[in-house]
Amino acid sequence: MKLDSSTTKKLADLAKLEFNNEELDEIQRDLEQMIGFVEKLNEIDTANVEPLTHVSEGGLPLREDEVKVSIDIATALKNAPASKDRFFTVPKVIKK
């Protein structure tokens, strides 16, 4: 499947990513390869394959819940570079 640049730009915008024209071309080629791989999977005959709920038949082992000792808030925040009240504070990284 071929993608056009407007579709690639829309996908980038939905993902909140910004690319220059060269990067956008590269992303578009990568997306086309991924879509091609998925289209190739559609060619596989799965008519006689039973659906799976788990990859392994045994399922996942569960453990009992255990109450464990935890540290108090003051100790947890002792080495934090910045904190406010009971929470760690970090610089804002999202611009929009």
N, CA, C and O of each residue as an XYZ file, in Angstrom:
384
protein
N       0.839     -1.172      0.000
C       0.000      0.000      0.000
C       0.887      1.239      0.000
O       1.843      1.327      0.770
N       0.573      2.170     -0.845
C       1.323      3.421     -0.921
C       0.604      4.469     -0.075
O      -0.621      4.582     -0.114
N       1.370      5.218      0.675
C       0.837      6.334      1.453
C       1.181      7.633      0.743
O       2.233      7.746      0.113
N       0.297      8.606      0.846
C       0.651      9.918      0.320
C       1.137     10.782      1.479
O       0.944     10.440      2.646
N       1.765     11.897      1.147
C       2.369     12.724      2.187
C       1.327     13.329      3.118
O       1.617     13.563      4.291
N       0.122     13.587      2.621
C      -0.906     14.170      3.495
C      -1.332     13.175      4.580
O      -1.575     13.565      5.721
N      -1.420     11.892      4.222
C      -1.771     10.870      5.211
C      -0.662     10.737      6.250
O      -0.929     10.628      7.447
N       0.581     10.747      5.783
C       1.714     10.641      6.697
C       1.759     11.844      7.627
O       2.027     11.691      8.819
N       1.504     13.031      7.105
C       1.484     14.237      7.942
C       0.360     14.159      8.970
O       0.540     14.558     10.121
N      -0.796     13.647      8.559
C      -1.936     13.523      9.484
C      -1.602     12.538     10.599
O      -1.912     12.794     11.763
N      -0.969     11.407     10.254
C      -0.577     10.434     11.269
C       0.424     11.039     12.247
O       0.336     10.815     13.454
N       1.380     11.808     11.719
C       2.367     12.459     12.576
C       1.682     13.454     13.504
O       2.024     13.548     14.683
N       0.716     14.196     12.970
C      -0.003     15.170     13.785
C      -0.811     14.476     14.878
O      -0.836     14.940     16.018
N      -1.469     13.372     14.540
C      -2.237     12.622     15.535
C      -1.330     12.069     16.635
O      -1.735     11.964     17.792
N      -0.104     11.720     16.259
C       0.856     11.189     17.228
C       1.619     12.301     17.938
O       2.484     12.034     18.771
N       1.293     13.562     17.603
C       1.959     14.730     18.192
C       3.458     14.709     17.917
O       4.264     15.030     18.791
N       3.826     14.326     16.685
C       5.225     14.290     16.257
C       5.442     15.326     15.168
O       4.558     15.584     14.352
N       6.620     15.910     15.167
C       6.966     16.881     14.139
C       8.191     16.381     13.379
O       9.171     15.945     13.982
N       8.126     16.449     12.044
C       9.215     16.004     11.191
C       9.484     17.051     10.126
O       8.574     17.742      9.670
N      10.749     17.159      9.737
C      11.041     17.981      8.564
C      10.746     17.130      7.328
O      10.413     15.953      7.463
N      10.860     17.701      6.132
C      10.471     16.988      4.905
C      11.277     15.710      4.690
O      10.733     14.694      4.257
N      12.572     15.761      4.994
C      13.418     14.569      4.806
C      12.996     13.464      5.769
O      12.897     12.302      5.374
N      12.748     13.813      7.023
C      12.317     12.829      8.007
C      10.933     12.282      7.658
O      10.665     11.094      7.837
N      10.063     13.152      7.160
C       8.723     12.731      6.781
C       8.768     11.690      5.662
O       8.005     10.725      5.680
N       9.665     11.885      4.686
C       9.822     10.900      3.611
C      10.294      9.560      4.167
O       9.823      8.504      3.746
N      11.225      9.613      5.111
C      11.748      8.382      5.706
C      10.661      7.659      6.511
O      10.527      6.438      6.430
N       9.893      8.425      7.285
C       8.793      7.844      8.061
C       7.762      7.220      7.122
O       7.228      6.147      7.403
N       7.490      7.889      6.018
C       6.513      7.381      5.056
C       6.985      6.044      4.481
O       6.188      5.116      4.344
N       8.265      5.938      4.145
C       8.801      4.664      3.631
C       8.694      3.567      4.697
O       8.330      2.431      4.392
N       9.014      3.916      5.946
C       8.927      2.931      7.033
C       7.487      2.457      7.235
O       7.241      1.262      7.407
N       6.544      3.388      7.215
C       5.135      3.020      7.371
C       4.669      2.117      6.233
O       3.933      1.157      6.463
N       5.092      2.417      5.013
C       4.720      1.577      3.869
C       5.264      0.169      4.035
O       4.588     -0.799      3.687
N       6.494      0.041      4.570
C       7.059     -1.289      4.812
C       6.256     -2.038      5.870
O       6.005     -3.235      5.728
N       5.849     -1.334      6.938
C       5.062     -1.977      7.998
C       3.712     -2.441      7.459
O       3.275     -3.556      7.745
N       3.061     -1.595      6.690
C       1.765     -1.965      6.113
C       1.933     -3.141      5.161
O       1.091     -4.038      5.123
N       3.022     -3.139      4.393
C       3.310     -4.254      3.494
C       3.480     -5.559      4.249
O       3.026     -6.608      3.791
N       4.133     -5.500      5.408
C       4.314     -6.699      6.226
C       2.970     -7.230      6.703
O       2.728     -8.435      6.650
N       2.089     -6.337      7.172
C       0.770     -6.760      7.638
C      -0.044     -7.327      6.480
O      -0.758     -8.315      6.653
N       0.055     -6.714      5.303
C      -0.652     -7.239      4.133
C      -0.132     -8.629      3.773
O      -0.904     -9.483      3.338
N       1.161     -8.862      3.949
C       1.749    -10.181      3.677
C       1.172    -11.218      4.643
O       0.939    -12.362      4.253
N       0.943    -10.830      5.890
C       0.356    -11.756      6.867
C      -1.051    -12.173      6.464
O      -1.482    -13.282      6.778
N      -1.772    -11.291      5.768
C      -3.127    -11.615      5.324
C      -3.140    -12.737      4.292
O      -4.191    -13.333      4.053
N      -2.009    -13.037      3.679
C      -1.932    -14.109      2.681
C      -1.850    -15.497      3.313
O      -2.024    -16.503      2.624
N      -1.589    -15.557      4.610
C      -1.431    -16.843      5.295
C      -2.803    -17.481      5.503
O      -3.745    -16.832      5.957
N      -2.895    -18.779      5.157
C      -4.139    -19.519      5.334
C      -4.260    -19.945      6.797
O      -3.483    -20.775      7.269
N      -5.208    -19.393      7.497
C      -5.426    -19.728      8.901
C      -6.776    -20.413      9.115
O      -7.303    -20.422     10.228
N      -7.326    -20.978      8.062
C      -8.659    -21.588      8.141
C      -8.721    -22.712      9.168
O      -9.724    -22.836      9.871
N      -7.673    -23.540      9.276
C      -7.705    -24.690     10.181
C      -6.926    -24.443     11.465
O      -6.531    -25.396     12.136
N      -6.699    -23.194     11.815
C      -5.957    -22.859     13.032
C      -6.947    -22.438     14.108
O      -7.754    -21.527     13.923
N      -6.859    -23.130     15.238
C      -7.741    -22.810     16.362
C      -7.303    -21.488     17.004
O      -6.106    -21.240     17.153
N      -8.260    -20.645     17.381
C      -7.883    -19.396     18.064
C      -7.282    -19.680     19.435
O      -7.647    -20.653     20.094
N      -6.363    -18.826     19.856
C      -5.703    -18.987     21.149
C      -6.105    -17.854     22.081
O      -6.293    -16.713     21.658
N      -6.233    -18.192     23.348
C      -6.387    -17.137     24.345
C      -5.053    -16.868     25.020
O      -4.819    -15.770     25.526
N      -4.172    -17.873     25.030
C      -2.819    -17.734     25.582
C      -1.856    -18.454     24.647
O      -2.216    -19.436     23.997
N      -0.640    -17.958     24.590
C       0.360    -18.604     23.745
C       0.750    -19.955     24.328
O       0.918    -20.930     23.595
N       0.892    -20.009     25.637
C       1.221    -21.288     26.273
C      -0.051    -21.871     26.887
O      -0.930    -21.138     27.341
N      -0.129    -23.174     26.891
C      -1.337    -23.838     27.371
C      -1.495    -23.775     28.884
O      -2.612    -23.857     29.395
N      -0.392    -23.629     29.601
C      -0.443    -23.660     31.059
C      -0.994    -22.404     31.697
O      -1.342    -22.420     32.877
N      -1.082    -21.329     30.959
C      -1.526    -20.081     31.564
C      -0.402    -19.451     32.354
O       0.731    -19.933     32.329
N      -0.706    -18.395     33.043
C       0.300    -17.700     33.832
C       0.133    -18.033     35.307
O      -0.978    -17.991     35.836
N       1.240    -18.366     35.972
C       1.123    -18.666     37.400
C       0.858    -17.382     38.184
O       1.440    -16.337     37.894
N      -0.003    -17.466     39.154
C      -0.305    -16.320     39.997
C       0.330    -16.528     41.359
O       0.518    -17.659     41.805
N       0.653    -15.435     42.009
C       1.222    -15.527     43.346
C       0.235    -14.921     44.341
O      -0.644    -14.144     43.967
N       0.390    -15.278     45.574
C      -0.448    -14.726     46.626
C      -0.034    -13.284     46.883
O       1.148    -12.951     46.803
N      -1.000    -12.431     47.191
C      -0.698    -11.065     47.594
C      -0.066    -11.090     48.975
O      -0.539    -11.783     49.876
N       1.001    -10.330     49.129
C       1.673    -10.252     50.418
C       1.823     -8.796     50.810
O       2.171     -7.954     49.983
N       1.558     -8.501     52.077
C       1.784     -7.162     52.594
C       3.269     -7.047     52.897
O       3.831     -7.869     53.620
N       3.902     -6.015     52.334
C       5.330     -5.817     52.562
C       5.555     -4.448     53.180
O       4.747     -3.533     53.019
N       6.649     -4.330     53.878
C       7.001     -3.068     54.509
C       7.400     -2.076     53.423
O       8.155     -2.416     52.511
N       6.889     -0.845     53.522
C       7.278      0.180     52.563
C       7.894      1.345     53.321
O       7.817      1.419     54.548
N       8.503      2.247     52.577
C       9.158      3.378     53.228
C       8.165      4.531     53.389
O       7.180      4.629     52.657
N       8.443      5.384     54.346
C       7.554      6.523     54.561
C       7.847      7.611     53.527
O       8.865      7.565     52.835
N       6.951      8.582     53.431
C       7.037      9.626     52.402
C       8.308     10.453     52.562
O       8.962     10.764     51.566
N       8.668     10.810     53.766
C       9.867     11.630     53.989
C      11.123     10.919     53.481
O      11.988     11.544     52.869
N      11.219      9.639     53.730
C      12.380      8.877     53.253
C      12.381      8.777     51.737
O      13.431      8.875     51.103
N      11.203      8.581     51.157
C      11.111      8.473     49.700
C      11.529      9.772     49.020
O      12.161      9.741     47.965
N      11.181     10.914     49.615
C      11.479     12.209     49.004
C      12.838     12.780     49.429
O      13.237     13.843     48.953
N      13.538     12.091     50.306
C      14.790     12.611     50.865
C      15.810     12.962     49.780
O      16.441     14.015     49.863
N      15.984     12.127     48.786
C      16.988     12.358     47.745
C      16.402     12.944     46.466
O      17.101     13.052     45.458
N      15.134     13.320     46.496
C      14.502     13.895     45.304
C      15.077     15.286     45.048
O      15.231     16.072     45.983
N      15.400     15.601     43.775
C      15.907     16.939     43.488
C      14.875     18.025     43.763
O      15.233     19.146     44.124
N      13.586     17.694     43.593
C      12.524     18.668     43.863
C      11.265     17.921     44.274
O      10.955     16.857     43.739
N      10.545     18.496     45.234
C       9.291     17.889     45.656
C       8.371     18.978     46.185
O       8.814     20.064     46.560
N       7.085     18.666     46.207
C       6.083     19.589     46.745
C       5.058     18.746     47.486
O       4.501     17.800     46.930
N       4.818     19.089     48.720
C       3.934     18.321     49.586
C       4.414     16.870     49.642
O       5.506     16.608     50.146
N       3.627     15.931     49.138
C       3.978     14.507     49.195
C       4.423     13.964     47.849
O       4.471     12.747     47.675
N       4.755     14.835     46.877
C       4.975     14.378     45.514
C       6.330     14.825     44.964
O       6.862     15.861     45.365
N       6.878     14.035     44.045
C       8.038     14.443     43.277
C       7.582     15.503     42.283
O       6.470     15.414     41.761
N       8.407     16.493     42.011
C       8.099     17.457     40.957
C       9.151     17.334     39.867
O      10.337     17.149     40.140
N       8.689     17.442     38.628
C       9.582     17.321     37.480
C       9.312     18.479     36.534
O       8.220     19.048     36.554
N      10.294     18.842     35.699
C      10.061     19.930     34.754
C       9.026     19.539     33.702
O       8.901     18.371     33.334
N       8.295     20.529     33.231
C       7.306     20.304     32.181
C       8.041     19.980     30.884
O       8.972     20.689     30.504
N       7.625     18.910     30.202
C       8.279     18.518     28.955
C       7.354     18.605     27.746
O       7.824     18.566     26.608
N       6.063     18.719     27.969
C       5.101     18.820     26.868
C       4.803     20.298     26.632
O       4.399     21.015     27.547
N       5.006     20.741     25.402
C       4.857     22.166     25.092
C       3.448     22.536     24.711
O       3.037     23.672     24.946
N       2.678     21.617     24.127
C       1.315     21.940     23.686
C       0.332     21.797     24.791
O      -0.860     22.031     24.591
